[in-house]
Amino acid sequence: MAEEKSKILIVEDDLDVADMLNAYFRVQGYEVFTVNWGEDGVRAAMTARPDLIILDIRLPDIDGYEVARRLRSDRKTNAIPIIFLTEKRDRSDRLQGLELGADDYITKPFDVQELRLRVRNSLRRTQQDTLTNPVTSLPEGELVDERLTETLTASNAALMLVTLNNLDIFRDHYGFVASDDVMRAVSMMLQNALRDTGNGNDFLGHLSATEFILVLESASLASMEERVRTRLEQSLDYFYPIKDRDQAISRENRLAVKIGTLLPSGKKMKTLEELKKALLNIGK
């Protein structure tokens, strides 16, 4: 399977510079989008969801600072790395860009090889950050895969999958901030449960955005399941505003938790793929 290309959005009003950067980064193996106006840059970032933005400060309509300000204020785009590309050299201009969350700053005329390295380094930092969930800061991705793989050869390992259902419905009604608060609260309750009844070798991470995976000793599984179920089921209704709480409780699409458990050694699974398939089945 071919590796997915990183996407770069270039917001640059100088057509010659924009065309040169477009051609250069395409040759380097990136997927490139180019726009020449600030408003178009905001829209393109929202729709294309690039992995990195090269942003000129001096634009025909709104300046690059305003573009960055809008992108940083929107949850869908606030984590996208931004490299400012500008003719401005004053310290105050650089500080203004950094205050808006710019990841880097390069002045014209620039060395395209230097820009390429800065782009590469920013993308690498972003890829490293994806090892943890941006909302809960719990491990996900490769870190979870590594720990799950270890359970395949551990005779006393147990897995608990905690799935938070209907969070998308909750988010649509109450917004991203409220749904993120739910995720952080659930993660804290799970961490506290592990701290109180588990041991130092236990593990908590994300199998998906709304699925938590716990790795613990099989001897602790039953008590941990009971503790987690009781804590979460008693707490979920309180995430709703008081005025909506009674109504929310009666709806079938309210927040709900599902818990499934698995003993990898008892299933005689040999690969991570087999283990994940088994976890998917208990999560249904």
N, C-alpha and C positions, 0 to 999 in steps of 0.2 A: 504494500500500500504506500503510495507516495506521501511524503511528509507535507503537511499543510504549510503553505507559505504564510509568513508574517505579513500583515497589512500595514502599509504606511499611508497616511493622509498628508499631502503637502498643500499648505495654504500660503500661496505666494502670488503677488500681483504682477511681478516682473515675468512676462511670458517666456523670455529667453531662459531665465533661471529656472522657472517651473518646468519647462520642457527638458532642460538639461538634467535636472534632478529626477524627473520621471524616467527618462531613458536610462540614467545611470543606475538607479536602484532596481529597475526591472532586470537589468543585466546581472545585478547582484543576487537575483532570485527572489525578490520581494514582489508582492502584489501592491500596486501603487494607484492611489487616487489623487487627482490634482484639481484644486479649485483656486479661483483668483480673488474672491471676495470673502470678507469675514463672516457675513450671514450664511453664505454657502458653506463655509467651513464648519459652522455650528451644525447645520442640517446634515452635512456629510458625516460628521462624527457621530451623530445620533443614529443614522441609518446604516452606515457601513461598519460602525464599531471597530475602528482600526486598532492595531496593537501599539501604534506610536504616531504622533503628530509632529511634523516639522512646520512651525508656525512663524510667518513673518509678522513683525510688529506693525509696520507701516502698511496699511491696507486702504483701499479706496472708500470703504464705508465705515465700519467699526474697526477699531484697531485690534491688534493681537492680544493686548491686555484684556479687552472686553470679551474677546472670544474665549480666552483661557478662563476668565471669571465665570462665564456661563457654563462652560464645560465642567469646571470644578464644583459648581453648585448643583449639578444634576447627578443623581446616583448612578445613572447608566454610563456616564462618561468621566466621573471624577477620578478614576484610577488610571486613565490612559496617560502614559508618559508624554510630556510635551518638551520639545527642543525649540527654543526661540531662535529665530534666524533674523538678524537685524543689522542695520548700519549704525545703530546707536551704541555708543561706547561709554557713556557716562555711568558712573557708579550707581547713581540713583535709578537709572533705567534698569540696570542689572538687578538691583535689589527689589525693584517693583515686580519684575518677572519672577524672581525667586519667592517673593511673598505670596504670589498667586499659585505657587506649587509647581513652577517649571522644574523639570528634571535636569535641564542643561541649557546653555546659552552660548551661541557662537555668532561672531560678528562678521559682516561682509567687509572686504572680500574674504572668502573662506577657502580653506584647502578641502576639497571634496573627499580626500582620503581621511582627513581628520573627522569630517562629518560622518563618514561611513563607520568609523570606529566608535564614535559617540552613539550612533544609532544602535550598533551591535551591543555595546555595553548596557545601554538602557533596556533593550529587549531582554538581555540576560538577567538583569536585576529583576525585571518583571516576572520572568519565568521562575526565578527562585522564590519570589513572593507567592506564586500560585501553589506552593506546597502547604500553605495554610489557608483556611477559609477566611475571606475578608470580613465576615460578620462576627464569627465566634472566635477566630484565631486558633481553632483546633486544626490538627493535621488533616490533610486530605491528599488525594492523588497518590503519588509514588510512595509517600511515607506510610499511608494506610496499606498499600499493596505489599510493602516490605513486611509490615507486621502481620498481615494476614498470611503471607507465605510461611512465616515462622510457625504458625499454628498447625500447618499441615504435618509437621513432624513432632509436635508437642503432645504428649499423651494426656496431659491434664488441662489442656486449653479449652475454654468455652467462649462462645460468641453470643452477644446479645445485640439484636438489631432493633433500634427504637425509631419508628417512623412517625413523623408529624404530618397528619393528614389535613387537607383543606386549608393549608397556609396560603395558597394562591387566592382562594376566595376571601380570606381574611385580608390579604394585602390589597386586593382590588377595592375593598370597602373602606379600609382604614389607612392605607398607604404604606410605603416602604419603611418609614421610620418605625411604625408600630409593629410591622412584621419582623423587622430586625430585632426589636426589643424582645419579641417572643423567642426568637432563635437564641439570643444571648442568655435569656433567663433559663431556657431549657438546658442549654449547655452548662450553665452554672449548677443547676440542680443535679445533673448527671455527674459533674466533677465532684460535687459534695458527696454524692452517694458513694462514689469510688473511694474518696478519701476516708469516709466513715467506716465502710465495711470491706473495702478491698485491701490490696497490698501494693507495695511500691512498684511491682512489675505490671500492674494493670495498665490498660491503654484505652483512650477515648479519641475518636476521630470521626470524620464524615465519610460515609460511603457515597452519598450524594448530597445535594444542598439541603434536603429535608430529612435525611436519614443519618442517624448517629450509630456508629458501631463501637461496641465495648468488647475488649478482649480481657478476660479474667480467668481465674482458676475455676475449674468445674465445681469444686467444693463450695464455692461462693455463689454459684449461679442462681439457685432457688431464692436465697435471701435477697440477693441483689435485684432480681426480677420483681419480687414483691415490693421492695422498697421503692424502686423506680416507678412502678405502676401506681402505687398509692400517692406518691409525691406529685406526679404529673397530672393524674386524673383529678386531684383535688385543686390543682392550680390553674388549669387551662381556662376555666370560665372567668377568672379574674383579669384576664388580658382584655376583655371587652369593657367598654365604658359602662358605668353603672346604669345609665339610661337604656342601654341595649342588652344588658346582661340576661335578664329573664327571657327576652325574646331569642337571644342567641342560644341559650341553653336548649330551647325547644326545637331549634332547627337541626335538620339532619346534616347540613353542611357546615356545622360549627367545627372549631378546632378539636381534633381528636388524636389520640396516640395509639399506636399499635406496636406491640412488643413481640418479637420472635426470638427463639434461642436455637443454638446449633452447637453440637459437639463434633468438631471436624474429625477427630480420631475414629469416632463411631461410624462415619460415613465412608471411610477409606478413600478419601479424595486425594489425588496426586498432584493436581495443578491448581494454580490460582483461579483459572477460568472455571474449573469445576466448583470451586468453593464459592465464587461470586454467583454462579448460577443457582447454587443451593440457597444462598442468602436472598437472592431475588425471589425465589419461590416462597420463602417464609415471610417475605415482606409484602406479599400480595394480599 
